[in-house]
């Protein structure tokens, strides 16, 4: 008898989800250097995304690596759950461990340029109502450093 109710509920849930579109990267905001070290520095920042879907969800975790002008910056994590509102922008708080040796050695010229090339790769786990899946994180594009560090 329970199967009679469970199967239609699962089918209805899957049908209501439809095709889920990936969030759209909008901007990097609120960059703060928390700890400065000779080999590593801790940086926090917010990444603004747009959820183009008609339903809300939740980001459970994310991690990956970041590059600036093809120089490895370091590893990042998102260790807190983030609410993702439907058809709205949302902020993802990121902790980035910057490899200072590589950063200083190869990217001093980047700070004299207004625009830099950023690359982010990684993975995220997001979903809704107990149904979560892994998503790849891939972003490449030019960013204005003056805007980022406002």
Phi, psi and omega in degrees: 000321180296325181297329180298324181271328184288314183299311177297326179295317179294316179297317179296320179295314180294322180291326181288335181291323181061199179277124181267127178269148178290146174299152182256124177295133180245310186192163171253132184223165170053048180285128179224132174269117184266319180222133178246127178227167180291323181258324180221148174230148180257125181235138171244149180202163175247138175249123180271129177235161172246128174269108182277002184272156180276011180223154179272174180197196182213132172269119182272320181195160176202153176199159179173201183230153182230145177230148172232122184049048178063016174253127181297123177273313181155189183261140178238155175221153169239108187253013176234152179286139183236128176284135181244103181286151179292138176048041183216165173274152178211158180254139176246116179283126186240139172251123183242125174265105185273129175280099188293326180300311180290321181299311182290323183292320189249348190237015177299322179298330181297328182287344176271348176267143179287319181250139177233157178267119178253142177226132179230129174227148179170204180214152179224155176239117183216161178173205183200148175053040178084356178255106183240148177219162179272140179235142173283146174251121178216118176220137173218131178176168179277139177228146178273116182297325179296323178291320181297318186264020176298000000 
